[in-house]
Every structure is written in structure tokens, then in C-alpha cells.
Amino acid sequence: MTLRAVFLADGPSDLPLAGHLELLCAAHGTEVQVTPIDPRTLVGMSGTVEARLRFVLRQGVDPDLVFVHRDAEGQESADRAAEVRTGAMSAGIEERRVVPVVPIRMTEAWLLLDEVEIRRVAGRPSSTNDLGLPSVSKVESVADPKTRLAKALLAAGQPSGQRRRAQFMRDFGRHRALLLQRLDVDGPINGLKAWQQLKVDLAAVLTQLVAEEPAP
């Protein structure tokens, strides 16, 4: 049995999360094909979950479950997750089919956990200088993970000259996407509250959906 899912990304560089969600489903014992929805294709849509999902459903998509990715930013993660569920239900999707993907503050916090990959993506895998990365226990408390990640990449890459530094900073989106693509779902991220909550919510939804499937 293969379930069909859509992943509504918060931004274009978040699309690699779809593959990681498939791995989490497989670890639960359920095969799920996750189709990422690039937010750039939602032309003319407001930024609300309801509007975006209504647009997706109008394209004839009928998923078994829906992943909606939203950074918590200044809100409590539980409030953001409730916002996601409410928006999905307003779009006509049953709450039991919705899995919020809500990093505390920003997704960039998840990318601050792998020093080796940060150095590789920055182009200097053998560098040893201090990148100023937070510990796993403190990473979800970083006030501005995006800026922290940009500084870590810059420190790792050590571009010389103003022009090279400027170009390196312009490549942040590409670097971020690569880091997200290489995220280790079996690694330190499992120590983060947001990731743990995602796994709990996903397990509950998958358990119910599998139980509803008719016997062969």
C-alpha cells in the first residue's frame, strides 16, 4: 500500500524536506509518495494555508495526507501548528490527514547541527576554524537562525576579497538548499523538540490512515 501526500513548502529552498518526510514515513513502516508543491507555482495566492491548499486542490490533487511547512518564527510552535490545521480544515481537508511541519523559529536552526556538511557546502571541507555553532540543546533557542547559518557558512568558506564575499553571500539560498537536502534524519536533529513533535504527529496520522485501509 502506497499513500499519496503533498508537501506544501514554506519557501522554494524548503522543497528537499519532501524526501526526508518520505524517509520518516518509511521508518514508520508506511510507504508514502510525497509530492512537493513549490510555492512559486501558487501564482496570485495569499500566504495563508487555506488559500494555498484550496489552489492545490483545484488542480485535481486528492492526497491521502498533507504536510504543511511553516516556520514558527515569533509564535509558539503549538499555535503555528493549530493555525496550519485550521487553515487546512477551512480548505476542506480533514484534520486527521494534516501533518504540520513546524520548526521552532526557523528551518535554518535544523541546518546548524552538521558542522561537517556546512564546511563541505561552503567549499572548504578540511577547514578547522571555529564556526560558532550552537549545541543541540541550545539551537532551538537561537534568536535568528538564518543569520547564524549565513555567518557559519561565511566563516567556513572564508572567501577573500569584497567581491568574492558578496558572491558567496548571494549563494546563501543554494547553500541552504544543499544543507537541507543532506539533512541526516537519523542524526542530531532527533534531539530537537520540533522534530520529535513532527514524528509524533506523523505517527498518529499514519497509524489512523493505515487502519482505515480496507483489507486486501
Backbone as JSON Lines, residues from 0, in Angstrom:
{"i":0,"aa":"M","n":[0.83,-1.18,0.0],"ca":[0.0,0.0,0.0],"c":[0.88,1.25,0.0]}
{"i":1,"aa":"T","n":[0.64,2.11,-0.94],"ca":[1.38,3.37,-1.01],"c":[0.4,4.52,-0.86]}
{"i":2,"aa":"L","n":[0.62,5.35,0.13],"ca":[-0.2,6.53,0.33],"c":[0.35,7.69,-0.48]}
{"i":3,"aa":"R","n":[-0.52,8.61,-0.84],"ca":[-0.12,9.78,-1.61],"c":[-0.23,11.02,-0.72]}
{"i":4,"aa":"A","n":[0.82,11.82,-0.75],"ca":[0.84,13.02,0.07],"c":[1.34,14.21,-0.74]}
{"i":5,"aa":"V","n":[0.98,15.4,-0.3],"ca":[1.57,16.61,-0.85],"c":[2.29,17.33,0.28]}
{"i":6,"aa":"F","n":[3.36,18.01,-0.09],"ca":[4.13,18.79,0.87],"c":[4.1,20.24,0.43]}
{"i":7,"aa":"L","n":[3.43,21.07,1.2],"ca":[3.34,22.5,0.91],"c":[4.5,23.19,1.61]}
{"i":8,"aa":"A","n":[5.51,23.55,0.84],"ca":[6.72,24.15,1.41],"c":[6.5,25.61,1.75]}
{"i":9,"aa":"D","n":[7.17,26.05,2.8],"ca":[7.1,27.46,3.2],"c":[7.81,28.33,2.18]}
{"i":10,"aa":"G","n":[8.91,27.84,1.61],"ca":[9.67,28.57,0.6],"c":[10.32,27.59,-0.36]}
{"i":11,"aa":"P","n":[10.8,28.07,-1.52],"ca":[11.39,27.19,-2.53],"c":[12.57,26.36,-2.02]}
{"i":12,"aa":"S","n":[13.39,26.94,-1.15],"ca":[14.57,26.21,-0.67],"c":[14.21,25.15,0.36]}
{"i":13,"aa":"D","n":[12.92,25.08,0.73],"ca":[12.48,24.06,1.69],"c":[12.0,22.78,0.99]}
{"i":14,"aa":"L","n":[11.97,22.76,-0.32],"ca":[11.42,21.62,-1.06],"c":[12.13,20.29,-0.76]}
{"i":15,"aa":"P","n":[13.45,20.28,-0.48],"ca":[14.1,18.99,-0.17],"c":[13.53,18.28,1.04]}
{"i":16,"aa":"L","n":[12.77,18.98,1.87],"ca":[12.17,18.33,3.04],"c":[11.24,17.19,2.63]}
{"i":17,"aa":"A","n":[10.69,17.26,1.43],"ca":[9.76,16.21,0.98],"c":[10.41,14.83,1.03]}
{"i":18,"aa":"G","n":[11.65,14.74,0.59],"ca":[12.35,13.46,0.62],"c":[12.57,12.95,2.03]}
{"i":19,"aa":"H","n":[12.85,13.86,2.95],"ca":[13.04,13.46,4.34],"c":[11.73,12.97,4.96]}
{"i":20,"aa":"L","n":[10.64,13.57,4.57],"ca":[9.33,13.13,5.07],"c":[9.02,11.72,4.59]}
{"i":21,"aa":"E","n":[9.4,11.41,3.36],"ca":[9.22,10.04,2.86],"c":[10.02,9.05,3.7]}
{"i":22,"aa":"L","n":[11.23,9.44,4.1],"ca":[12.06,8.56,4.93],"c":[11.43,8.34,6.3]}
{"i":23,"aa":"L","n":[10.86,9.4,6.87],"ca":[10.2,9.26,8.17],"c":[9.0,8.33,8.07]}
{"i":24,"aa":"C","n":[8.27,8.43,6.97],"ca":[7.12,7.54,6.78],"c":[7.59,6.1,6.63]}
{"i":25,"aa":"A","n":[8.67,5.9,5.87],"ca":[9.2,4.55,5.68],"c":[9.67,3.96,7.0]}
{"i":26,"aa":"A","n":[10.26,4.81,7.86],"ca":[10.71,4.33,9.17],"c":[9.54,3.9,10.03]}
{"i":27,"aa":"H","n":[8.37,4.46,9.74],"ca":[7.15,4.08,10.46],"c":[6.55,2.81,9.87]}
{"i":28,"aa":"G","n":[7.09,2.35,8.74],"ca":[6.59,1.15,8.09],"c":[5.54,1.42,7.05]}
{"i":29,"aa":"T","n":[5.41,2.66,6.6],"ca":[4.4,3.02,5.62],"c":[5.05,3.69,4.42]}
{"i":30,"aa":"E","n":[4.75,3.19,3.23],"ca":[5.29,3.8,2.02],"c":[4.4,4.98,1.62]}
{"i":31,"aa":"V","n":[5.0,6.14,1.53],"ca":[4.26,7.35,1.18],"c":[5.01,8.08,0.08]}
{"i":32,"aa":"Q","n":[4.31,8.39,-0.99],"ca":[4.89,9.19,-2.07],"c":[4.54,10.65,-1.81]}
{"i":33,"aa":"V","n":[5.55,11.45,-1.52],"ca":[5.33,12.85,-1.16],"c":[5.65,13.74,-2.35]}
{"i":34,"aa":"T","n":[4.66,14.47,-2.83],"ca":[4.86,15.4,-3.93],"c":[5.03,16.81,-3.38]}
{"i":35,"aa":"P","n":[6.21,17.42,-3.6],"ca":[6.41,18.78,-3.09],"c":[5.69,19.81,-3.95]}
{"i":36,"aa":"I","n":[5.12,20.8,-3.3],"ca":[4.46,21.91,-4.0],"c":[5.33,23.15,-3.87]}
{"i":37,"aa":"D","n":[5.88,23.59,-4.98],"ca":[6.74,24.77,-4.98],"c":[5.86,26.01,-4.78]}
{"i":38,"aa":"P","n":[6.09,26.79,-3.73],"ca":[5.24,27.97,-3.5],"c":[5.29,28.98,-4.63]}
{"i":39,"aa":"R","n":[6.32,28.92,-5.47],"ca":[6.4,29.85,-6.61],"c":[5.36,29.54,-7.66]}
{"i":40,"aa":"T","n":[4.77,28.35,-7.61],"ca":[3.73,28.0,-8.58],"c":[2.35,28.46,-8.13]}
{"i":41,"aa":"L","n":[2.24,28.94,-6.91],"ca":[0.95,29.38,-6.38],"c":[0.75,30.85,-6.72]}
{"i":42,"aa":"V","n":[0.64,31.11,-8.01],"ca":[0.59,32.48,-8.51],"c":[-0.7,33.17,-8.05]}
{"i":43,"aa":"G","n":[-0.54,34.35,-7.5],"ca":[-1.7,35.14,-7.11],"c":[-2.34,34.71,-5.81]}
{"i":44,"aa":"M","n":[-1.73,33.74,-5.11],"ca":[-2.32,33.26,-3.87],"c":[-1.81,34.11,-2.7]}
{"i":45,"aa":"S","n":[-2.67,34.28,-1.72],"ca":[-2.21,34.91,-0.48],"c":[-1.35,33.9,0.27]}
{"i":46,"aa":"G","n":[-0.69,34.35,1.31],"ca":[0.21,33.47,2.03],"c":[-0.46,32.55,3.02]}
{"i":47,"aa":"T","n":[-1.79,32.55,3.08],"ca":[-2.47,31.72,4.07],"c":[-2.46,30.26,3.66]}
{"i":48,"aa":"V","n":[-2.48,29.39,4.66],"ca":[-2.54,27.95,4.41],"c":[-3.81,27.61,3.64]}
{"i":49,"aa":"E","n":[-4.93,28.19,4.04],"ca":[-6.2,27.89,3.38],"c":[-6.15,28.21,1.9]}
{"i":50,"aa":"A","n":[-5.7,29.41,1.55],"ca":[-5.67,29.83,0.14],"c":[-4.75,28.94,-0.68]}
{"i":51,"aa":"R","n":[-3.6,28.62,-0.13],"ca":[-2.64,27.78,-0.86],"c":[-3.19,26.38,-1.08]}
{"i":52,"aa":"L","n":[-3.79,25.8,-0.06],"ca":[-4.31,24.45,-0.2],"c":[-5.53,24.41,-1.1]}
{"i":53,"aa":"R","n":[-6.36,25.43,-1.06],"ca":[-7.51,25.48,-1.98],"c":[-7.02,25.48,-3.43]}
{"i":54,"aa":"F","n":[-5.96,26.23,-3.68],"ca":[-5.4,26.28,-5.03],"c":[-4.9,24.9,-5.45]}
{"i":55,"aa":"V","n":[-4.19,24.23,-4.55],"ca":[-3.65,22.9,-4.86],"c":[-4.79,21.91,-5.15]}
{"i":56,"aa":"L","n":[-5.82,21.94,-4.34],"ca":[-6.94,21.01,-4.53],"c":[-7.69,21.28,-5.83]}
{"i":57,"aa":"R","n":[-7.72,22.54,-6.25],"ca":[-8.41,22.87,-7.51],"c":[-7.68,22.3,-8.72]}
{"i":58,"aa":"Q","n":[-6.42,21.88,-8.52],"ca":[-5.67,21.29,-9.63],"c":[-5.99,19.81,-9.79]}
{"i":59,"aa":"G","n":[-6.95,19.31,-9.02],"ca":[-7.35,17.91,-9.12],"c":[-6.55,16.98,-8.22]}
{"i":60,"aa":"V","n":[-5.78,17.55,-7.33],"ca":[-4.98,16.74,-6.4],"c":[-5.88,16.21,-5.29]}
{"i":61,"aa":"D","n":[-5.78,14.92,-4.99],"ca":[-6.6,14.31,-3.94],"c":[-5.7,13.45,-3.06]}
{"i":62,"aa":"P","n":[-4.91,14.07,-2.18],"ca":[-3.92,13.33,-1.39],"c":[-4.53,12.6,-0.2]}
{"i":63,"aa":"D","n":[-3.84,11.56,0.23],"ca":[-4.24,10.86,1.45],"c":[-3.88,11.68,2.69]}
{"i":64,"aa":"L","n":[-2.76,12.38,2.6],"ca":[-2.38,13.25,3.7],"c":[-1.63,14.46,3.16]}
{"i":65,"aa":"V","n":[-1.58,15.49,3.99],"ca":[-1.0,16.77,3.58],"c":[0.01,17.22,4.63]}
{"i":66,"aa":"F","n":[1.23,17.5,4.18],"ca":[2.24,18.1,5.03],"c":[2.27,19.6,4.75]}
{"i":67,"aa":"V","n":[2.18,20.4,5.78],"ca":[2.25,21.85,5.61],"c":[3.4,22.39,6.45]}
{"i":68,"aa":"H","n":[4.34,23.01,5.78],"ca":[5.54,23.52,6.44],"c":[5.41,25.02,6.7]}
{"i":69,"aa":"R","n":[5.51,25.39,7.96],"ca":[5.5,26.81,8.34],"c":[6.47,27.02,9.49]}
{"i":70,"aa":"D","n":[7.37,27.97,9.34],"ca":[8.25,28.31,10.46],"c":[7.43,28.94,11.58]}
{"i":71,"aa":"A","n":[7.78,28.64,12.81],"ca":[7.07,29.22,13.94],"c":[7.39,30.7,14.07]}
{"i":72,"aa":"E","n":[8.65,31.07,13.75],"ca":[9.11,32.46,13.85],"c":[8.77,33.03,15.22]}
{"i":73,"aa":"G","n":[7.94,34.07,15.29],"ca":[7.67,34.7,16.58],"c":[6.57,34.06,17.38]}
{"i":74,"aa":"Q","n":[5.92,33.03,16.83],"ca":[4.81,32.39,17.52],"c":[5.27,31.14,18.27]}
{"i":75,"aa":"E","n":[4.43,30.71,19.19],"ca":[4.64,29.41,19.81],"c":[4.41,28.34,18.74]}
{"i":76,"aa":"S","n":[5.22,27.3,18.74],"ca":[5.09,26.27,17.7],"c":[3.73,25.6,17.74]}
{"i":77,"aa":"A","n":[3.16,25.42,18.94],"ca":[1.84,24.8,19.05],"c":[0.77,25.68,18.41]}
{"i":78,"aa":"D","n":[0.91,27.01,18.56],"ca":[-0.05,27.92,17.95],"c":[0.07,27.9,16.43]}
{"i":79,"aa":"R","n":[1.31,27.81,15.93],"ca":[1.5,27.75,14.48],"c":[0.93,26.45,13.93]}
{"i":80,"aa":"A","n":[1.12,25.35,14.64],"ca":[0.57,24.07,14.2],"c":[-0.95,24.12,14.18]}
{"i":81,"aa":"A","n":[-1.55,24.76,15.19],"ca":[-3.01,24.91,15.22],"c":[-3.49,25.76,14.05]}
{"i":82,"aa":"E","n":[-2.71,26.78,13.72],"ca":[-3.03,27.63,12.57],"c":[-3.02,26.81,11.28]}
{"i":83,"aa":"V","n":[-2.03,25.93,11.16],"ca":[-1.94,25.07,9.98],"c":[-3.16,24.16,9.87]}
{"i":84,"aa":"R","n":[-3.51,23.53,10.98],"ca":[-4.65,22.61,10.96],"c":[-5.96,23.34,10.66]}
{"i":85,"aa":"T","n":[-6.13,24.51,11.24],"ca":[-7.35,25.29,10.99],"c":[-7.44,25.71,9.53]}
{"i":86,"aa":"G","n":[-6.32,26.15,8.97],"ca":[-6.31,26.55,7.56],"c":[-6.61,25.39,6.64]}
{"i":87,"aa":"A","n":[-6.06,24.23,6.96],"ca":[-6.29,23.05,6.14],"c":[-7.75,22.62,6.19]}
{"i":88,"aa":"M","n":[-8.34,22.66,7.38],"ca":[-9.75,22.29,7.51],"c":[-10.64,23.28,6.78]}
{"i":89,"aa":"S","n":[-10.28,24.56,6.8],"ca":[-11.05,25.57,6.07],"c":[-10.98,25.34,4.56]}
{"i":90,"aa":"A","n":[-9.88,24.71,4.13],"ca":[-9.73,24.4,2.7],"c":[-10.44,23.11,2.32]}
{"i":91,"aa":"G","n":[-11.01,22.41,3.32],"ca":[-11.76,21.19,3.04],"c":[-10.99,19.91,3.29]}
{"i":92,"aa":"I","n":[-9.87,20.0,4.01],"ca":[-9.07,18.82,4.3],"c":[-9.29,18.41,5.75]}
{"i":93,"aa":"E","n":[-9.6,17.15,5.97],"ca":[-9.87,16.66,7.32],"c":[-8.62,16.8,8.2]}
{"i":94,"aa":"E","n":[-8.82,17.2,9.43],"ca":[-7.7,17.42,10.34],"c":[-6.86,16.16,10.51]}
{"i":95,"aa":"R","n":[-7.48,14.99,10.48],"ca":[-6.75,13.74,10.68],"c":[-5.8,13.41,9.52]}
{"i":96,"aa":"R","n":[-5.87,14.2,8.45],"ca":[-4.99,13.99,7.3],"c":[-3.89,15.05,7.2]}
{"i":97,"aa":"V","n":[-3.79,15.89,8.2],"ca":[-2.86,17.02,8.16],"c":[-1.7,16.81,9.13]}
{"i":98,"aa":"V","n":[-0.49,17.02,8.63],"ca":[0.7,16.94,9.47],"c":[1.44,18.27,9.38]}
{"i":99,"aa":"P","n":[1.41,19.09,10.43],"ca":[2.19,20.33,10.42],"c":[3.68,20.04,10.53]}
{"i":100,"aa":"V","n":[4.47,20.76,9.75],"ca":[5.93,20.68,9.84],"c":[6.39,22.05,10.32]}
{"i":101,"aa":"V","n":[6.6,22.18,11.62],"ca":[6.8,23.49,12.23],"c":[8.1,23.55,13.02]}
{"i":102,"aa":"P","n":[9.17,24.04,12.39],"ca":[10.4,24.25,13.16],"c":[10.2,25.39,14.16]}
{"i":103,"aa":"I","n":[10.83,25.28,15.33],"ca":[10.81,26.38,16.28],"c":[11.65,27.51,15.71]}
{"i":104,"aa":"R","n":[11.06,28.66,15.59],"ca":[11.63,29.85,14.94],"c":[11.76,29.62,13.43]}
{"i":105,"aa":"M","n":[12.89,29.03,12.97],"ca":[13.11,28.88,11.53],"c":[13.74,27.53,11.21]}
{"i":106,"aa":"T","n":[13.54,27.09,9.95],"ca":[14.11,25.83,9.49],"c":[15.64,25.86,9.56]}
{"i":107,"aa":"E","n":[16.22,27.05,9.42],"ca":[17.68,27.16,9.45],"c":[18.27,26.59,10.73]}
{"i":108,"aa":"A","n":[17.49,26.58,11.82],"ca":[18.01,26.0,13.07],"c":[18.37,24.53,12.88]}
{"i":109,"aa":"W","n":[17.61,23.83,12.03],"ca":[17.88,22.41,11.78],"c":[19.2,22.22,11.04]}
{"i":110,"aa":"L","n":[19.62,23.26,10.32],"ca":[20.81,23.15,9.48],"c":[22.09,23.54,10.2]}
{"i":111,"aa":"L","n":[21.95,24.0,11.45],"ca":[23.11,24.39,12.24],"c":[23.73,23.21,12.98]}
{"i":112,"aa":"L","n":[23.19,22.01,12.75],"ca":[23.6,20.85,13.55],"c":[24.75,20.05,12.94]}
{"i":113,"aa":"D","n":[25.03,20.26,11.66],"ca":[26.02,19.42,10.98],"c":[27.2,20.26,10.51]}
{"i":114,"aa":"E","n":[28.22,20.36,11.35],"ca":[29.39,21.17,11.03],"c":[30.12,20.65,9.8]}
{"i":115,"aa":"V","n":[30.19,19.33,9.66],"ca":[30.9,18.74,8.52],"c":[30.25,19.16,7.21]}
{"i":116,"aa":"E","n":[28.92,19.09,7.13],"ca":[28.23,19.45,5.9],"c":[28.31,20.95,5.63]}
{"i":117,"aa":"I","n":[28.28,21.76,6.67],"ca":[28.41,23.2,6.48],"c":[29.75,23.51,5.81]}
{"i":118,"aa":"R","n":[30.81,22.86,6.27],"ca":[32.13,23.08,5.67],"c":[32.18,22.57,4.23]}
{"i":119,"aa":"R","n":[31.54,21.43,3.98],"ca":[31.53,20.89,2.61],"c":[30.77,21.81,1.65]}
{"i":120,"aa":"V","n":[29.6,22.24,2.08],"ca":[28.78,23.11,1.24],"c":[29.5,24.44,0.98]}
{"i":121,"aa":"A","n":[30.24,24.91,1.99],"ca":[30.97,26.17,1.85],"c":[32.21,26.03,0.97]}
{"i":122,"aa":"G","n":[32.56,24.79,0.64],"ca":[33.68,24.58,-0.27],"c":[35.02,24.37,0.39]}
{"i":123,"aa":"R","n":[35.04,24.26,1.74],"ca":[36.3,24.04,2.46],"c":[36.1,22.92,3.49]}
{"i":124,"aa":"P","n":[35.98,21.69,3.02],"ca":[35.69,20.57,3.93],"c":[36.78,20.3,4.97]}
{"i":125,"aa":"S","n":[38.0,20.72,4.69],"ca":[39.1,20.43,5.62],"c":[39.41,21.6,6.55]}
{"i":126,"aa":"S","n":[38.63,22.66,6.48],"ca":[38.88,23.8,7.37],"c":[38.59,23.41,8.81]}
{"i":127,"aa":"T","n":[39.24,24.09,9.72],"ca":[39.1,23.72,11.14],"c":[38.79,24.92,12.03]}
{"i":128,"aa":"N","n":[38.58,26.09,11.46],"ca":[38.32,27.27,12.28],"c":[36.96,27.18,12.97]}
{"i":129,"aa":"D","n":[36.81,27.91,14.03],"ca":[35.57,27.89,14.81],"c":[34.44,28.55,14.02]}
{"i":130,"aa":"L","n":[33.31,27.85,13.89],"ca":[32.16,28.38,13.15],"c":[31.12,28.99,14.07]}
{"i":131,"aa":"G","n":[31.32,28.9,15.35],"ca":[30.37,29.5,16.29],"c":[29.02,28.83,16.3]}
{"i":132,"aa":"L","n":[28.99,27.52,16.1],"ca":[27.72,26.8,16.05],"c":[27.21,26.49,17.46]}
{"i":133,"aa":"P","n":[25.89,26.58,17.65],"ca":[25.31,26.25,18.96],"c":[25.23,24.75,19.17]}
{"i":134,"aa":"S","n":[25.08,24.36,20.41],"ca":[24.9,22.94,20.73],"c":[23.48,22.51,20.39]}
{"i":135,"aa":"V","n":[23.26,21.22,20.33],"ca":[21.93,20.69,20.03],"c":[20.92,21.2,21.06]}
{"i":136,"aa":"S","n":[21.33,21.26,22.31],"ca":[20.41,21.67,23.37],"c":[20.03,23.14,23.3]}
{"i":137,"aa":"K","n":[20.83,23.95,22.59],"ca":[20.58,25.38,22.55],"c":[20.13,25.89,21.17]}
{"i":138,"aa":"V","n":[20.2,25.05,20.16],"ca":[19.97,25.54,18.8],"c":[18.55,26.07,18.59]}
{"i":139,"aa":"E","n":[17.57,25.5,19.26],"ca":[16.2,25.97,19.08],"c":[15.92,27.27,19.84]}
{"i":140,"aa":"S","n":[16.9,27.73,20.6],"ca":[16.78,29.0,21.31],"c":[17.49,30.14,20.59]}
{"i":141,"aa":"V","n":[18.16,29.83,19.48],"ca":[18.85,30.87,18.71],"c":[17.82,31.85,18.15]}
{"i":142,"aa":"A","n":[18.0,33.13,18.41],"ca":[17.01,34.13,18.04],"c":[16.85,34.28,16.53]}
{"i":143,"aa":"D","n":[17.96,34.21,15.79],"ca":[17.91,34.4,14.34],"c":[18.76,33.32,13.67]}
{"i":144,"aa":"P","n":[18.21,32.11,13.52],"ca":[18.98,31.0,12.93],"c":[19.47,31.28,11.51]}
{"i":145,"aa":"K","n":[18.71,32.04,10.75],"ca":[19.11,32.32,9.36],"c":[20.41,33.12,9.33]}
{"i":146,"aa":"T","n":[20.49,34.17,10.13],"ca":[21.71,34.96,10.19],"c":[22.87,34.13,10.75]}
{"i":147,"aa":"R","n":[22.57,33.32,11.75],"ca":[23.6,32.48,12.36],"c":[24.16,31.5,11.33]}
{"i":148,"aa":"L","n":[23.29,30.93,10.51],"ca":[23.73,29.99,9.48],"c":[24.56,30.7,8.41]}
{"i":149,"aa":"A","n":[24.12,31.88,8.0],"ca":[24.87,32.63,7.0],"c":[26.27,32.95,7.5]}
{"i":150,"aa":"K","n":[26.4,33.33,8.76],"ca":[27.7,33.63,9.33],"c":[28.57,32.38,9.43]}
{"i":151,"aa":"A","n":[27.95,31.25,9.77],"ca":[28.7,29.99,9.86],"c":[29.23,29.57,8.49]}
{"i":152,"aa":"L","n":[28.4,29.71,7.47],"ca":[28.83,29.37,6.12],"c":[29.97,30.29,5.66]}
{"i":153,"aa":"L","n":[29.84,31.57,5.98],"ca":[30.87,32.53,5.6],"c":[32.18,32.21,6.31]}
{"i":154,"aa":"A","n":[32.08,31.86,7.58],"ca":[33.28,31.51,8.34],"c":[33.91,30.23,7.79]}
{"i":155,"aa":"A","n":[33.07,29.3,7.36],"ca":[33.58,28.04,6.82],"c":[34.21,28.25,5.44]}
{"i":156,"aa":"G","n":[33.56,29.07,4.62],"ca":[34.04,29.28,3.25],"c":[35.25,30.18,3.16]}
{"i":157,"aa":"Q","n":[35.37,31.12,4.07],"ca":[36.5,32.05,4.12],"c":[36.8,32.69,2.76]}
{"i":158,"aa":"P","n":[35.79,33.23,2.08],"ca":[36.06,33.87,0.79],"c":[36.9,35.14,0.99]}
{"i":159,"aa":"S","n":[37.88,35.34,0.1],"ca":[38.76,36.5,0.23],"c":[38.31,37.6,-0.73]}
{"i":160,"aa":"G","n":[38.4,38.83,-0.29],"ca":[38.05,39.96,-1.14],"c":[36.57,40.29,-1.08]}
{"i":161,"aa":"Q","n":[36.25,41.55,-1.26],"ca":[34.87,42.02,-1.14],"c":[33.96,41.38,-2.18]}
{"i":162,"aa":"R","n":[34.45,41.25,-3.42],"ca":[33.61,40.69,-4.49],"c":[33.29,39.23,-4.2]}
{"i":163,"aa":"R","n":[34.27,38.44,-3.79],"ca":[34.02,37.03,-3.51],"c":[33.1,36.85,-2.31]}
{"i":164,"aa":"R","n":[33.27,37.71,-1.31],"ca":[32.39,37.64,-0.15],"c":[30.95,37.94,-0.54]}
{"i":165,"aa":"A","n":[30.77,38.95,-1.38],"ca":[29.43,39.33,-1.82],"c":[28.79,38.21,-2.63]}
{"i":166,"aa":"Q","n":[29.57,37.58,-3.52],"ca":[29.04,36.47,-4.32],"c":[28.69,35.28,-3.43]}
{"i":167,"aa":"F","n":[29.55,35.03,-2.45],"ca":[29.31,33.92,-1.52],"c":[27.99,34.14,-0.78]}
{"i":168,"aa":"M","n":[27.74,35.34,-0.32],"ca":[26.52,35.65,0.4],"c":[25.3,35.53,-0.51]}
{"i":169,"aa":"R","n":[25.46,35.87,-1.79],"ca":[24.34,35.73,-2.74],"c":[24.0,34.27,-2.98]}
{"i":170,"aa":"D","n":[24.94,33.38,-2.71],"ca":[24.71,31.95,-2.9],"c":[24.06,31.29,-1.69]}
{"i":171,"aa":"F","n":[23.65,32.09,-0.71],"ca":[23.12,31.52,0.52],"c":[21.94,30.58,0.26]}
{"i":172,"aa":"G","n":[21.01,30.97,-0.62],"ca":[19.85,30.13,-0.9],"c":[20.24,28.77,-1.43]}
{"i":173,"aa":"R","n":[21.24,28.74,-2.31],"ca":[21.72,27.46,-2.85],"c":[22.4,26.64,-1.77]}
{"i":174,"aa":"H","n":[23.21,27.29,-0.96],"ca":[23.88,26.59,0.13],"c":[22.86,26.01,1.11]}
{"i":175,"aa":"R","n":[21.85,26.8,1.41],"ca":[20.81,26.36,2.35],"c":[20.08,25.15,1.82]}
{"i":176,"aa":"A","n":[19.73,25.19,0.52],"ca":[19.01,24.07,-0.09],"c":[19.86,22.79,-0.05]}
{"i":177,"aa":"L","n":[21.16,22.93,-0.28],"ca":[22.05,21.76,-0.25],"c":[22.12,21.18,1.17]}
{"i":178,"aa":"L","n":[22.21,22.06,2.16],"ca":[22.26,21.59,3.54],"c":[20.98,20.87,3.92]}
{"i":179,"aa":"L","n":[19.85,21.4,3.46],"ca":[18.58,20.76,3.77],"c":[18.46,19.42,3.06]}
{"i":180,"aa":"Q","n":[18.96,19.36,1.82],"ca":[18.93,18.11,1.08],"c":[19.76,17.03,1.77]}
{"i":181,"aa":"R","n":[20.85,17.44,2.41],"ca":[21.76,16.49,3.05],"c":[21.46,16.28,4.53]}
{"i":182,"aa":"L","n":[20.36,16.81,5.0],"ca":[19.98,16.66,6.4],"c":[19.91,15.19,6.78]}
{"i":183,"aa":"D","n":[20.51,14.84,7.89],"ca":[20.52,13.45,8.36],"c":[19.34,13.23,9.3]}
{"i":184,"aa":"V","n":[18.31,12.53,8.82],"ca":[17.11,12.33,9.64],"c":[17.36,11.38,10.81]}
{"i":185,"aa":"D","n":[18.5,10.7,10.78],"ca":[18.85,9.81,11.88],"c":[19.9,10.43,12.81]}
{"i":186,"aa":"G","n":[20.23,11.69,12.55],"ca":[21.29,12.34,13.28],"c":[20.81,13.2,14.45]}
{"i":187,"aa":"P","n":[21.59,14.24,14.77],"ca":[21.31,15.09,15.94],"c":[19.94,15.76,15.92]}
{"i":188,"aa":"I","n":[19.34,15.89,14.76],"ca":[18.04,16.55,14.69],"c":[17.0,15.86,15.55]}
{"i":189,"aa":"N","n":[17.23,14.58,15.83],"ca":[16.28,13.84,16.66],"c":[16.27,14.31,18.11]}
{"i":190,"aa":"G","n":[17.23,15.16,18.47],"ca":[17.24,15.72,19.8],"c":[16.46,17.01,19.93]}
{"i":191,"aa":"L","n":[15.87,17.48,18.83],"ca":[15.14,18.74,18.83],"c":[13.64,18.52,19.07]}
{"i":192,"aa":"K","n":[13.04,19.39,19.85],"ca":[11.63,19.27,20.2],"c":[10.74,19.31,18.96]}
{"i":193,"aa":"A","n":[11.04,20.2,18.03],"ca":[10.2,20.34,16.85],"c":[10.2,19.07,16.0]}
{"i":194,"aa":"W","n":[11.36,18.46,15.87],"ca":[11.47,17.22,15.07],"c":[10.77,16.07,15.78]}
{"i":195,"aa":"Q","n":[10.92,16.03,17.09],"ca":[10.24,15.0,17.87],"c":[8.72,15.13,17.74]}
{"i":196,"aa":"Q","n":[8.23,16.37,17.76],"ca":[6.8,16.61,17.62],"c":[6.31,16.2,16.24]}
{"i":197,"aa":"L","n":[7.11,16.5,15.21],"ca":[6.77,16.09,13.85],"c":[6.62,14.58,13.77]}
{"i":198,"aa":"K","n":[7.53,13.84,14.37],"ca":[7.47,12.37,14.33],"c":[6.26,11.83,15.08]}
{"i":199,"aa":"V","n":[5.92,12.48,16.2],"ca":[4.74,12.06,16.96],"c":[3.47,12.3,16.15]}
{"i":200,"aa":"D","n":[3.35,13.49,15.56],"ca":[2.16,13.82,14.77],"c":[2.05,12.92,13.55]}
{"i":201,"aa":"L","n":[3.18,12.66,12.9],"ca":[3.18,11.82,11.71],"c":[2.76,10.39,12.06]}
{"i":202,"aa":"A","n":[3.29,9.87,13.14],"ca":[2.95,8.51,13.55],"c":[1.46,8.37,13.82]}
{"i":203,"aa":"A","n":[0.88,9.38,14.47],"ca":[-0.55,9.33,14.78],"c":[-1.39,9.33,13.51]}
{"i":204,"aa":"V","n":[-1.03,10.18,12.54],"ca":[-1.78,10.25,11.29],"c":[-1.63,8.97,10.48]}
{"i":205,"aa":"L","n":[-0.4,8.47,10.37],"ca":[-0.18,7.25,9.58],"c":[-0.89,6.04,10.2]}
{"i":206,"aa":"T","n":[-0.84,5.95,11.5],"ca":[-1.5,4.83,12.19],"c":[-2.98,4.82,11.86]}
{"i":207,"aa":"Q","n":[-3.6,5.98,11.89],"ca":[-5.03,6.05,11.62],"c":[-5.34,5.77,10.16]}
{"i":208,"aa":"L","n":[-4.54,6.33,9.25],"ca":[-4.79,6.12,7.83],"c":[-4.62,4.66,7.44]}
{"i":209,"aa":"V","n":[-3.61,4.02,7.98],"ca":[-3.38,2.6,7.68],"c":[-4.52,1.74,8.22]}
{"i":210,"aa":"A","n":[-5.0,2.1,9.41],"ca":[-6.09,1.33,10.0],"c":[-7.37,1.46,9.19]}
{"i":211,"aa":"E","n":[-7.53,2.57,8.46],"ca":[-8.72,2.79,7.67],"c":[-8.7,2.09,6.32]}
{"i":212,"aa":"E","n":[-7.51,1.64,5.91],"ca":[-7.39,0.99,4.61],"c":[-8.12,-0.34,4.62]}
{"i":213,"aa":"P","n":[-8.91,-0.63,3.56],"ca":[-9.61,-1.92,3.5],"c":[-8.65,-3.08,3.36]}
{"i":214,"aa":"A","n":[-8.99,-4.19,3.94],"ca":[-8.14,-5.37,3.85],"c":[-8.1,-5.86,2.41]}
{"i":215,"aa":"P","n":[-6.94,-6.36,1.94],"ca":[-6.83,-6.84,0.55],"c":[-7.67,-8.11,0.32]}
